[in-house]
Amino acid sequence: MIRKAVFPAAGFGTRFLPATKASPKEMLPLVDMPLIQHGVEEAKASGVRDMIIVTGRGKNAIEDHFDVSFELEALLEKKGDGKLLAQVRQVTDGADFFYVRQNLPLGLGHAVLRSMDLVGQEPFGVILSDDVIDAPVPVLKQMIAAYERYSAGAVLAIQKVPKDAVHRYGIIKGKKIGDGAYEVSDMVEKPRPEKAPSDLAIIGRYILPPSIFHALSSTKPGAGGEIQLTDAIRSLIGKERVIGFEFDGVRYDAGTKLGFQMANIAFALKDPEIGPGLQAFLRKERLA
C-alpha cells in the first residue's frame, strides 16, 4: 500500500503576485477550499494517511490550516452550526501531517529529496497542488491500482497535450501495454516540438520507489541550477519498471492565472449552493 504522500509547497508563486506576496499560492481558494487541500482530500480518498508537506519561508498559513482550531470549533459548536463544524473538522480528520523545510530554491527534485527521512524505505505518492484534477475516481487511487496491476516501481500520471505545448512538460517515450498504461523507455524534460518523443506529458502526480532518493542525490542540477525530478526518474529506467498512466479525469493547470480561473468556474458550477446562481449569471451576461 501507498501510505505516504509528499506535497512540494515551497515555491514563491510569482505568477500570482501580488496576491502571493504574503500568502502561499497553495492557499489560494478554489471556491471555498485551498488548492493544497484539494490534493490532500484526493490522497485521503486514495487510502493515504501520512501527508508530508515540503514548505519554505512564509508558508506558516499551510501549517495553521491543517492544524486543529479549538477556538473556532468551540464557537461553531456553541452557535449550533453543525455543517460548518463538520467542514472545519474534515480538514484535519483522517490524516496526519508532517512538515519539512526546503531551505534553498533548488527545484522539484530537491523538494522531493528533502522528504527522504520522513518517507523512509517505502514507495510513496507525490501530488503537485497546482494540478487540480476533477475525476470520478481519485487520480492517485487510479494510479495505485495501476502500480499494483503492473508490478511497477514508479507510476507517472500522463496526459496527451497539443504538440505546440510539449515544451512546457516532461514528455515520455513509451509503448502501450494496457488500458491507458505505457511502458516508459525514456523521457525528456521540456523538449522542442520537433524533438519530442510523443505528445504524452507528465502531470503532477507520481508514485515513486524509495530508490528515487539515491537517484536525486546523484542528479546534477540542470537549467536554472535546479534538480529535475524527471532526470532522476529517467535514471531509474532499466532498474525499475516505470509506467506512464493516462488517468480518467479533467485536469486544470491552476498554477497559471487562466487555469486557476477555469478551475474556479468549473468547481463553482458543480457546487449545489452557488452553481445555479453562477449559471444564471453567465447566461444573463451571455457568457455561457
C-alpha positions as CSV (number, residue, x, y, z in Angstrom):
1,M,0.0,0.0,0.0
2,I,1.0,3.6,-0.5
3,R,0.7,5.2,2.9
4,K,2.5,8.5,2.4
5,A,2.2,11.4,0.0
6,V,4.6,14.3,-0.5
7,F,3.3,17.8,-1.3
8,P,6.0,20.2,-2.5
9,A,4.9,23.6,-1.4
10,A,8.0,25.8,-1.0
11,G,7.7,27.8,-4.3
12,F,7.2,31.6,-4.3
13,G,4.1,31.6,-6.6
14,T,5.4,34.5,-8.6
15,R,2.8,34.1,-11.3
16,F,0.1,35.2,-8.8
17,L,1.9,38.3,-7.4
18,P,0.9,40.5,-5.7
19,A,-1.7,38.0,-4.2
20,T,1.1,35.7,-3.1
21,K,3.4,38.3,-1.7
22,A,2.4,37.4,1.9
23,S,0.1,34.4,1.3
24,P,1.1,31.0,0.0
25,K,0.0,30.1,-3.5
26,E,-1.1,26.8,-2.2
27,M,-3.7,28.6,0.0
28,L,-5.4,30.3,-2.9
29,P,-9.1,29.1,-2.8
30,L,-10.9,27.1,-5.3
31,V,-14.4,28.2,-4.3
32,D,-14.1,27.6,-0.6
33,M,-11.2,25.1,-0.4
34,P,-7.4,25.9,-0.7
35,L,-5.5,24.4,-3.6
36,I,-3.4,22.2,-1.4
37,Q,-6.5,20.8,0.4
38,H,-7.9,19.5,-2.9
39,G,-4.7,17.4,-3.2
40,V,-4.9,16.3,0.4
41,E,-8.5,15.2,0.0
42,E,-7.5,13.2,-3.1
43,A,-4.8,11.5,-1.1
44,K,-7.1,10.7,1.8
45,A,-9.7,9.3,-0.6
46,S,-6.9,7.1,-2.1
47,G,-6.1,5.5,1.3
48,V,-3.1,7.6,2.2
49,R,-2.8,8.6,5.8
50,D,0.6,10.5,6.2
51,M,0.8,13.9,4.4
52,I,4.3,15.2,4.1
53,I,4.4,18.9,3.2
54,V,7.6,20.4,2.0
55,T,7.4,24.1,2.9
56,G,9.6,27.2,2.9
57,R,9.7,30.7,4.3
58,G,6.4,32.4,4.6
59,K,4.3,29.2,4.4
60,N,3.1,29.1,8.0
61,A,-0.5,29.5,6.8
62,I,-0.4,26.0,5.4
63,E,0.6,24.5,8.8
64,D,-2.1,26.6,10.5
65,H,-4.7,25.4,8.1
66,F,-4.0,21.7,8.7
67,D,-3.9,22.3,12.5
68,V,-6.9,21.9,14.8
69,S,-8.5,25.2,15.6
70,F,-10.1,24.6,19.1
71,E,-11.4,28.1,19.4
72,L,-13.1,28.1,16.0
73,E,-14.6,24.7,16.6
74,A,-15.9,25.7,20.1
75,L,-17.5,28.8,18.5
76,L,-19.2,26.9,15.8
77,E,-20.4,24.2,18.3
78,K,-21.8,27.0,20.5
79,K,-23.6,28.5,17.6
80,G,-25.1,25.1,16.6
81,D,-23.6,25.3,13.1
82,G,-23.0,21.6,12.6
83,K,-22.5,21.9,8.9
84,L,-19.6,24.3,9.1
85,L,-18.2,22.5,12.1
86,A,-18.1,19.3,10.1
87,Q,-16.3,21.1,7.2
88,V,-13.7,22.5,9.5
89,R,-13.0,19.2,11.2
90,Q,-12.8,17.5,7.8
91,V,-9.6,19.5,7.1
92,T,-7.7,17.5,9.7
93,D,-9.7,14.3,10.1
94,G,-8.4,11.1,8.6
95,A,-4.7,12.2,8.2
96,D,-1.5,13.0,10.0
97,F,0.6,16.0,8.8
98,F,4.3,16.3,8.8
99,Y,6.5,19.2,7.7
100,V,10.0,19.7,6.4
101,R,11.6,22.8,5.1
102,Q,13.2,23.3,1.7
103,N,15.7,26.0,2.6
104,L,17.1,26.5,-0.9
105,P,15.0,27.0,-4.1
106,L,16.6,24.1,-6.0
107,G,13.6,22.8,-7.8
108,L,11.0,20.0,-7.6
109,G,13.6,17.2,-7.4
110,H,15.3,18.8,-4.4
111,A,11.9,19.3,-2.7
112,V,11.1,15.6,-3.0
113,L,14.7,14.8,-1.8
114,R,14.0,16.8,1.4
115,S,11.2,14.4,2.3
116,M,13.6,11.4,2.4
117,D,13.9,11.0,6.2
118,L,10.1,11.2,6.6
119,V,9.3,8.8,3.8
120,G,11.8,6.2,4.7
121,Q,12.2,2.9,2.7
122,E,8.8,2.6,1.2
123,P,7.0,3.7,-2.0
124,F,5.1,7.0,-1.8
125,G,3.0,9.4,-3.8
126,V,3.8,12.9,-4.9
127,I,1.0,15.4,-5.5
128,L,1.5,18.8,-7.0
129,S,-1.3,21.0,-5.9
130,D,-1.0,23.2,-9.0
131,D,-2.6,20.4,-10.9
132,V,-6.2,20.1,-9.8
133,I,-8.0,17.1,-11.3
134,D,-11.7,16.6,-11.2
135,A,-12.0,12.8,-11.5
136,P,-14.8,10.2,-10.9
137,V,-12.2,8.1,-9.0
138,P,-9.3,10.0,-7.3
139,V,-6.3,10.0,-9.6
140,L,-3.9,8.8,-7.0
141,K,-6.2,5.8,-6.4
142,Q,-6.3,5.1,-10.1
143,M,-2.5,5.2,-10.1
144,I,-2.2,2.9,-7.1
145,A,-4.4,0.3,-9.0
146,A,-2.0,0.6,-12.0
147,Y,1.0,0.3,-9.7
148,E,-0.3,-3.0,-8.3
149,R,-1.6,-4.3,-11.7
150,Y,1.7,-3.8,-13.5
151,S,4.1,-4.5,-10.5
152,A,5.6,-1.1,-11.2
153,G,8.5,0.6,-9.5
154,A,7.1,4.0,-10.5
155,V,3.9,5.3,-12.0
156,L,3.6,8.7,-13.7
157,A,0.3,10.4,-14.4
158,I,0.3,11.4,-18.1
159,Q,-2.0,13.2,-20.4
160,K,-2.0,14.0,-24.2
161,V,-1.1,17.6,-24.9
162,P,-1.0,19.7,-28.1
163,K,2.3,19.4,-29.9
164,D,2.9,23.2,-29.5
165,A,2.7,22.8,-25.7
166,V,5.2,19.9,-25.2
167,H,7.9,22.4,-24.3
168,R,6.1,23.1,-21.0
169,Y,6.3,19.5,-19.8
170,G,8.3,16.4,-19.2
171,I,7.4,14.1,-22.2
172,I,7.6,10.3,-22.1
173,K,8.6,7.8,-24.8
174,G,6.8,4.5,-24.3
175,K,4.9,1.5,-25.6
176,K,1.3,1.0,-24.8
177,I,0.8,-2.1,-22.7
178,G,-2.7,-1.8,-21.4
179,D,-5.7,0.4,-21.0
180,G,-4.1,3.8,-20.6
181,A,-0.8,2.3,-19.5
182,Y,2.6,2.8,-21.2
183,E,5.9,1.1,-20.5
184,V,8.3,4.1,-20.3
185,S,11.6,3.7,-22.1
186,D,12.7,7.3,-22.0
187,M,11.6,10.8,-21.1
188,V,12.7,14.3,-21.9
189,E,12.2,17.5,-19.9
190,K,10.6,20.4,-21.9
191,P,11.7,19.4,-25.4
192,R,11.2,21.4,-28.5
193,P,8.2,20.1,-30.5
194,E,10.3,18.7,-33.2
195,K,12.4,16.8,-30.6
196,A,9.6,15.5,-28.5
197,P,9.3,11.6,-28.5
198,S,5.5,11.8,-28.1
199,D,2.6,14.1,-27.0
200,L,2.3,12.3,-23.6
201,A,3.1,14.8,-20.9
202,I,3.8,14.1,-17.3
203,I,1.2,15.7,-15.0
204,G,1.6,16.5,-11.3
205,R,1.0,13.0,-9.8
206,Y,3.7,10.4,-9.2
207,I,4.2,7.1,-7.3
208,L,7.9,6.7,-6.7
209,P,10.1,4.0,-5.1
210,P,12.5,4.8,-2.3
211,S,15.4,4.4,-4.7
212,I,14.4,7.8,-6.1
213,F,16.2,9.4,-3.2
214,H,19.6,7.9,-4.2
215,A,18.9,8.9,-7.8
216,L,18.1,12.5,-6.8
217,S,21.2,12.7,-4.7
218,S,23.2,11.7,-7.8
219,T,21.4,14.0,-10.2
220,K,23.3,17.1,-11.2
221,P,21.5,20.4,-11.3
222,G,20.0,21.3,-14.7
223,A,18.6,24.5,-16.1
224,G,18.4,27.3,-13.5
225,G,20.5,25.3,-11.1
226,E,17.5,23.1,-10.2
227,I,17.5,19.4,-9.6
228,Q,14.9,17.9,-12.0
229,L,12.7,15.1,-10.8
230,T,12.3,14.0,-14.4
231,D,16.1,13.4,-14.7
232,A,16.1,11.3,-11.6
233,I,13.2,9.2,-12.7
234,R,14.8,8.7,-16.1
235,S,17.9,7.3,-14.4
236,L,15.7,4.5,-12.8
237,I,14.5,3.2,-16.2
238,G,16.1,-0.2,-16.7
239,K,16.4,-0.7,-13.0
240,E,12.8,-0.2,-12.0
241,R,9.7,-0.6,-14.1
242,V,8.4,2.9,-14.9
243,I,4.7,3.1,-16.1
244,G,3.0,6.1,-17.6
245,F,-0.7,6.1,-16.8
246,E,-3.4,8.1,-18.7
247,F,-5.8,9.0,-15.9
248,D,-9.6,9.4,-16.2
249,G,-10.4,13.0,-15.2
250,V,-10.3,16.7,-16.2
251,R,-7.1,18.5,-15.3
252,Y,-6.8,22.2,-14.6
253,D,-3.4,23.9,-14.5
254,A,-4.1,26.0,-11.5
255,G,-0.5,27.2,-11.5
256,T,-1.5,29.7,-14.2
257,K,-3.9,32.6,-13.8
258,L,-6.1,31.3,-16.7
259,G,-6.1,27.7,-15.5
260,F,-6.9,28.8,-11.9
261,Q,-9.9,30.9,-13.1
262,M,-11.1,28.0,-15.3
263,A,-10.9,25.6,-12.3
264,N,-12.8,28.1,-10.1
265,I,-15.6,28.4,-12.6
266,A,-15.8,24.6,-13.2
267,F,-15.9,23.8,-9.5
268,A,-18.3,26.6,-8.7
269,L,-20.7,25.4,-11.4
270,K,-20.7,22.0,-9.7
271,D,-21.3,23.4,-6.2
272,P,-25.0,22.8,-5.3
273,E,-25.2,26.0,-3.3
274,I,-23.8,28.6,-5.8
275,G,-23.8,26.6,-9.1
276,P,-27.3,27.5,-10.2
277,G,-26.8,31.2,-9.4
278,L,-23.5,31.3,-11.3
279,Q,-25.0,29.5,-14.3
280,A,-27.9,32.1,-14.3
281,F,-25.4,34.9,-14.2
282,L,-23.3,33.6,-17.0
283,R,-26.4,33.1,-19.2
284,K,-27.7,36.6,-18.3
285,E,-24.3,38.1,-19.3
286,R,-24.3,35.9,-22.3
287,L,-21.1,34.3,-21.1
288,A,-22.5,30.7,-21.3
